[in-house]
Amino acid sequence: MNSEPVNAYDISFIKIMAAFMTLLFPAVNGLFGKKGIKALQLIMYQMGIDRAPILKEALNIDVNDARSLGRILDFDDGLCDVKGVWRMETKGKAIKVVSTCPLGRILARCPEICRTIIAAMEAGTFYPLNPDVKVPEIPRLISEGGDCCVGTIELPYLDEHTACDISPQATGTSNYAPAIHIPGLNKKLAYQGLRSLGTSFIRLLRYGTKHEIAWYDFFKYEPTT
């Protein structure tokens, strides 16, 4: 496992997908309303569920270490050259502040995507790994005009002594967290993503949007108008 420069092709592809989502989200909302958005969320949630065990193994995740779980954010951020610093790196609580996001300007066209679609995938990823993770708060987002994005992972059940321990996977609070690159992982996740799409479509056809999603109140779409 090592840190490598981000592949320009990968960044371009992700930017294209982000731009596509800014068109898809309002179109689905206009045609189907909240049920349509929930269908999109269910797809992303399923992708999260299916990628969780792959990431746990590939990234050597300790599910009882908040900063170790944060390696998932480091991996995701590294895919599109997002840069951030971990301001807290204890086992009980890890806080990442992102100051540079190439997708921020694109997603600003439809900032709801961050709090609904991306959040659904993150819920699907983190909840199966550790259902006792505190439901995260997102106080600021670049796509909403903020100067940064803030992400927090917290394990409230740890005893005080353990919770205050610095994680052995800490990378330093004064420098950008290094991007994580593992040969073959992106390809493996891409194949799994296609299978997740199939699983999601079958479930939507069978059950509609009625089945439960963990943390749904956290990222449920609530139109402002």
Phi, psi and omega in degrees: 000135181207173177256129182226160174302145181289137179291124183298326179296317180298317180297316180299317180297316181294322177297319178297317180294322177296316178297319178299319180295327178293339174270321182293316184304305180294330179294313178296318179298319180293324182276319190236353178069209185298328178295323178294319178294322179295326177298317176298319179296321179297323178297312181292323178298317178296321177299319178297314180302315185285333180272342185306307182293331178293315180292322180302315181287314186291325184262003179056055185277130168263110188289350176257025179224113185301316181292326176296317174300328179295344176299336175295318177296320178299319179295311180300316181296323181294338180293333183230027174061032173284137183237130180208164181241136175278111181278340174220136186223043177271168178293330183274334183205134178227132182234123178248131178246115182263125181253342181230121179220108180299341180270348186303314182293323179293311183288346176297339176293335180208072188295345177300337182301319182297317185276349183242305186278306179295320179298326179295319178293320179295321177298317178295334179278310188281321185299315178295331180286322179203097182293351180266004172299135178296135179304123189288155172249145178236087185289331183218146177220138177297322181295341178262009178098002179286164179278353180196171169248140180238125178237136182233135172240125185224137178244090189288348184274347181292145176292159189302319182296312180294318183299328183274351179295137173290134181295140175295347178258015176297147182241004178107139184263007181239009180218158177300137174295131182294141175294146182255126177234124177234117182309129176088346184291316181300319179295318179297318179291326178296316177297318179295324178299321177295319177295323179296322177301314179299314178301317182296315181297319179297316180294322178294322178293323182281315191242356184067215183254022187275339185288155189284153176230130178298141177065022187301324180299336180289324185234018178298137181281123178236101181302142180275344180231000000 
